[in-house]
Amino acid sequence: MRIFSAAQAVSPAIERTKQFLFQDFEIRTYLKLAAVACISEGFTANIIYATGHHFATTIGPEGRPHLSDEMIAILVLAIVAFLALGVILFYLVSCFRFVFFHCLLHETKEIRPVWNRYRPQAIRYFNGGLMVWIVFAVVGALIGLPFLPSLYRLFQSSRNGLEVDDGSFFALFLPMLLIGFIGSGLAFVINLVLHDFVLPHMALENASFGNAWKAARGHIAAQKASFAAYCFLRLLLPAVTLLGLLIFVGIPLGIIFGTLTMSANGFLEMIDDPTPLGMVFHTVFQILFTVLGVAVGLIVEFGLGGPVATWVRSYALLYYGGRYKVLGEQLSHPPAPAIEGTAEIA
């Protein structure tokens, strides 16, 4: 297979994306593939539905917000549930990454038959990735610990109505901002290495997480400058594209959705009835509008983000395929994939 530079792989990835998503176009198949692409690439949907209701805040005797023991317990349970949900979602994303990798590599549009085929690899990838992110979080927490006393003093001063010195404020938050910027960059690179370089070895060779990382590290070390350029374009091009979509499509759609949301809220206020039957109707319509809003929002986001997410994966395949022989051979001469659910990978 031809060895593409980071810049040379851009155009072929666009062509591969157009062929995969739009050849023999069917809207149902397109939305299915677009949804899987967005999920596997971590393109999340941000759906906000305003109902016009607000949560009451408990006020303490001095006019300050007060958290009761029950509220603290609920908050702790919510944090635990949020972490558990995050782990579950990370596992599902890991599975979808292998599924979409297979579909794009072999140019097949069947999702369900591929799911079980890569389950062992997805579990190993999930376990290894989870350990990497736990270490990353622990290191980040340790780096942030020295800032906690100063943050607490600043919070107490602000809460007590004392004037906060600008010098102290910037001396605290500028280093934190720099650390946050560096941490975000490291998180992006870690995710890129795991998804773009480690996963192909696990999918195609049934390699362990450690062996896949060693193989990927060897390729990266051999062409550091090329991989650095790839990381830069891999971040810049999707970001610019999504920003363009946000400006030219997202803003008009936001206006439309905002108008529909206000209309829905107005309708809910019209049927607001304190009687038991009225409350039932109000709740039913509120749930209905919320479900419809989320469903339409997901369809719009997946429909617009699908081509971008598919291009990202095509770009990664074409770039790394010129450096990873097994992947390059399958890209050049893709075999007819055997999809028997739990079939072994050659």
N, C-alpha and C positions, 0 to 999 in steps of 0.2 A: 504494500500500500504506500501511496505517496506520503512523504513526511511534510505536514503542513506546519508553517510557523503560526504563531498566535494570530497574526493578522490575516494570513492566507486562509485560515479555517473558517473565517466569518461568512464569506459568500457561499461556499459549499454547504454550510450548516443551514443557511436560509433556504437553499434549494431542497435540501433533504426534508426540512420542516414542511415546505409547501407540498411536496410529494406525499409525505406521510399523512398530513391532516386533510388536504384538499383534493387529492386524487380520488375519483369515485365518491364525491362528497355526499354524505348523509348527515343531517343535522344531529340525529340521535347518537351516531357513532362519534361524530366530532365532539359533542359535549361530553361523552364518556371519556374519550381520550384526553380532552382538555382538562377535565376534572382530575384525572389520575396524574397528569403532568403537573398541574398546579400543586396538588397535595405532595407529590414526591419532591418537588423543588422547594417546598415550604412557602409557596405563595398563599397566604392566608386571606380569608374573606373577613372584612370588617363591616359588619352589619349593625347599625345602630337604629333601634326603633324607639322613638320617644312616645310615651303614653300620656305624658302630661302629669304624671303622679310623682311625688317626691317622698323619699323616706324621712321619717321623723327622726330628729336627733335629740338624744337625752341631754339636758342641760344641768350642770351641777349647780351647787348653791352659790357659786361665785360668778355664774354666767358663763362658765367654760364648759366645753363638751365633756361629758362624763361617760365612761364605759363601765357598765355594770359587769358583775361576774359572769352573768349569763351571756352578755355580748362578747366578752373576752373568750369564753368557751366556744361560742359559735364561730368567732374569728379564727381560733386555733383549728377547729374542725374544718373550716373553709380552706385554710392554708394546706392542711393535710390532704383534703380532697383535691385541691388544685394540683398539688405535686403528683398525686396518684394519677390524675387525669393526664398530666403532662407525660408521665412514663408510658401510659397506655397509647397516647397519641404518637409518641416517639417510636413505639414498636410498630404501629400501623404504618407510619411514614416509612420506616425501614423496609417493610414488606412491599409497599407500593414502589419504592425505589428499584427493587429488583424486578418487579413486574414491568415497570415502564422501560427499564434498561433492556429487558428481553424483547418487548414489543418494538421498540425503536431499532434495536440491533437487527432483528429478523424481519422487520417491516410487517408485523402481524398486528391486527387490531382486536384480537381476542384477549380479554382480561382474565376472566374467571378460570379458564383451564391452566393458566400459568401460575396462579396463586400458590398452590401447594408445591409446585416444582422447586421453588427456591426457599421454602420455609426453613430448612436447616441452616442455610447460609444467612438468611435474614435474622434468625435467632442469634447466631454468632456475631453478626454485624451489630445487632442491637446491644448485646452484652458488652462488646468491645467499645462501641461508641458511648454507651452509658457510663462506663468507667472513665473514658476520656473526659466527658463533660463533668462528671463528679469531681475529678481532679482539678479541672479548670475552675469550677465553682469554689472549691476549697482554697485554691491558691488566690483567687480573686477576693474571697472573704478575708484571708490572712493579710493581703495587701491593704484592704480597707479598714482593718481593725485600728491602726494608729489614728485614723481620722474620727473615730467614734466619740472620744471625749470632747474634742473641739466642736463637733456637730451638736452634741448634747448641750454644751454651754451656750452655743449660738441659739439653739432652740429655746432654752430657758430664758435667755435675755430677751428674745423676741416675744415670748409668751408673757413675760412680766412687764412688757411695755418699755423696756430699756432700749436706748439707741444702739444700733449695731455699727461698729466701726467698719468703714469701707475697706480699709487695709486688711483687717482681719478676715473680712468676708472673702476678698479676692485671694488672699494668701491660702485660704482653705479650699475654695472651690476651683481655682485654676488648676492646681495639681490633680484634684479629683476629676476634672473635665479631661485633662490630658490622659490620665489613667483609663478613664472610660473610653476615650477614643482609641487608645492602643488596645484595650481589651476587646472592643468591637472588631477591630481589624484582625486580631488573633483568632477570634471566634469565627470570622468569615473564612480565614485561611484553613482553620481546622476542619470546618464543615466541607470546604471545597476539596481538601485532600481526602477526607473520608468518602465523599460521594463520587468524586470524579476519578480518583486514582486507586483507592483501596477497594472499593466495591467491584470494579471489573475483574480483579484477580479472584475475588471470592466467588463471583458468579460464574466465571468461565473455567476456573481451575479447581473449584471447590476448596480453595486455600483457607487456612485458618486466618483469623484476624491479624495475628502477629506476623505470619509469613507474608500476607498481603501488604501489610505496612512496610515490611523490609523491602519487598520488591518495588513498591511505589517510591520509597525513599531513595532507592538506587537510581531509578529513572530521573527523579528530581535532582539528585546530586550531580548527575552527569550533564545536565543542561540547566543550570540555575538561572541564567539570564532569560532563557526562553520561557521557563516556567513562571518567572516573575512577570514577564510581559503578558503571559496567559492569565495570570491572576488579576492583573490590572484590567484587561479587557473583559474578563469574566465578571468583574464587578461593575465596570463603567457602562458597558453597552446595555445590559438589562436595566440598569438604573435609569439611564437616559430614556430608553424606550418606555418604561413604566411611567416616568415623569411626563413624557409626551402624551401617553394615554390619559393620565390624570388630568392634564390641562385641557386637552381637546375633546375628551370623551367623558372623563369623570366629573368635571364641573357641570356640564349640561345635565348629565344623569343625576347628579346630586340635587340640582334644582328640581328636576322632575320628581325624584323620590321625596324631596322635602315637601313639595306641594301635595303629593299623595299622602304623606304622613300627617300633614296638618289637616287634610280632609278627613282622614281616618279618625284623628283625635276629635275633630268637630262632630263627627257622627257618634263617637262614643259619648261625648258630652250630651248630645241630644237624647240618647237613650239611657242616660244616667238616672236610675230610679232606685230609691232606698229600699223598696220592697224586696222580699226574697226572690220573687220571679224576675224583677228588673235586674237584680244583681247577677242572677244566673245568665240572662241574656247579655249583659254587659261583659261578663267574663268570657263567655263563648265567643263573642265578636272580637274581643281583645286578643284572644288566643288565635283566632282565625286570621286577623290582620297581621299578627306577628309572624305566623307561619308563612303566610303568603309573601310578606316582605322579605323574610330570610331566604325563601326559595327563589324568588325573582332576583334578589341580590347575588346569590350564589351563581345562578345561571349567567348573569351578566358578567360577574367577575371571572368565572371559569372561561366563558366564551371569549373574553378579551385577553385574559392572561394566559390561556392555553398555548397560543402560538409562541409567546415569549418563553414560556417554560419549556416547550418542545425544542425551541432553538437552543436554549441553554444546554439541554442534554445532547442534542446533535453536535453542538460545538465541542462539548467535552469528549464525545466519542471520536470525532474526526481528529481532534488534536492529539489525544492520547493514543489513538489507534496507530499513528505513525511511529510511536515510541514503544508500544507494547505489542509484540509480534502476534500473539494469539488473538487479540482484539482486532488488529489490523487485517489479519487473514479472514476473519469472519465478516468484517466490513466490506472487504473486496470480493469475497465469494461466500455470501451468507448461505449456510446450509438450510435445508427445509427443516424447521424446528419440529421435534417430536413433542407433542403436548399431551402427555398422558397423566397429567396431574402430579404424580409423585415420581416421575421418571428421573433417573440420575442424569447429571450433566457430564458430558464427555470431557 
